[in-house]
Structure formats: C-alpha cells, structure tokens
Amino acid sequence: MASSEGFPAADSEKELNPGQNMDAQVDPISSEIAASKEQSEAEAAKKHKQEERKDCLQTFKTAIIVSGIIVAAAGALFAITKKLKQK
C-alpha cells in the first residue's frame, strides 16, 4: 500500500531564494491563457472607450437639437404674441 516514490525532492535553496533562481520554468498553457486574457481585456477597454465617446457625442447632438427646438418654439410664440398685439 505504501508507495516508495513519495514526493519529488525539492531544491530548498531555489524555493527559499526565488530571486536567485535564474532558470524559472513557465507553464506554456497558463502563459497563453494569461496573454489571451490580457488581449481580450485590452480589446474590451478599447471598445468601451469608443462606446463612451459615441455616447458623449450622442448626448451633445441631442442637447443641440433640443435647444434648437426650444429656441424655435420661443420665437414662434414671440411672433404670435406680436401679431395678436397688433390687431
């Protein structure tokens, strides 16, 4: 029942002093996942920034149109009142 292999031997010097370990091993699968995650986050941030800019422009356009309608309505009201006063 007892396994003779056990855990593999660890190099305690590398484990206790990670700054001196010059041959760091990188898992290729996890590094690919991390790279793709960073890329997708960058794309999402860029898309969000573009949408935010579009929202700002749309808000500005709406404000200009509403202001124009209000000015036109006030001008029409002023002209109607002036005509009624003349009669």
Contacts in CASP RR format, 6 or more apart in sequence:
PFRMAT RR
TARGET T0000
AUTHOR 0000-0000-0000
METHOD contacts of the structure
MODEL  1
MASSEGFPAADSEKELNPGQNMDAQVDPISSEIAASKEQSEAEAAKKHKQ
EERKDCLQTFKTAIIVSGIIVAAAGALFAITKKLKQK
13 20 0 8 1.000
14 20 0 8 1.000
14 21 0 8 1.000
END
